[in-house]
Amino acid sequence: MIGRTLSSILLSLAAAAPAAAQSASAVVPEPSGMVLLGMGLAGVVIGRALARRKPGE
């Protein structure tokens, strides 16, 4: 259940991420680096929480 929800969130974020917008005065980077970092941290937290659960719960 969690894996399916997480993968659907990842797909929607990847599809909605805009490309880098460039102009003559400023460069706005795409936020994919922060999305990857956030998803990695969320994966670690969820993985540790699932590992700590007792088999009977």
C-alpha positions in Angstrom: 0.0 0.0 0.0 2.7 2.5 1.0 4.9 1.5 -2.0 2.1 2.0 -4.4 1.2 5.4 -2.9 4.8 6.4 -2.9 5.4 5.4 -6.5 2.3 7.3 -7.6 3.5 10.4 -5.8 6.9 10.1 -7.4 5.4 9.7 -10.9 3.2 12.8 -10.4 6.1 14.9 -9.1 8.3 13.8 -12.0 5.7 14.6 -14.5 4.9 18.0 -13.0 8.5 19.2 -12.6 9.1 22.1 -14.9 12.3 22.4 -17.0 14.8 25.1 -16.1 13.6 28.5 -17.0 16.4 30.7 -18.4 16.3 34.4 -19.1 19.0 37.0 -19.8 19.2 38.1 -16.2 18.4 35.1 -14.0 18.6 31.4 -14.1 16.0 29.4 -12.1 17.0 25.8 -11.5 14.5 23.1 -11.5 13.7 21.7 -8.1 14.4 18.1 -9.0 17.4 17.9 -6.6 15.3 18.9 -3.6 12.6 16.5 -4.7 15.1 13.6 -4.9 16.6 14.6 -1.5 13.1 14.8 0.1 12.0 11.4 -1.4 15.2 9.8 -0.2 14.8 11.1 3.3 11.1 10.0 3.3 12.2 6.5 2.1 14.7 6.2 5.0 12.2 7.4 7.6 9.5 5.0 6.3 11.9 2.1 6.0 13.1 2.6 9.5 9.6 2.9 10.8 8.6 -0.3 9.1 11.7 -2.1 10.3 10.9 -1.2 13.9 7.3 -2.5 13.8 6.7 -5.7 15.6 5.4 -8.6 13.4 2.2 -8.8 15.3 1.2 -5.1 14.7 
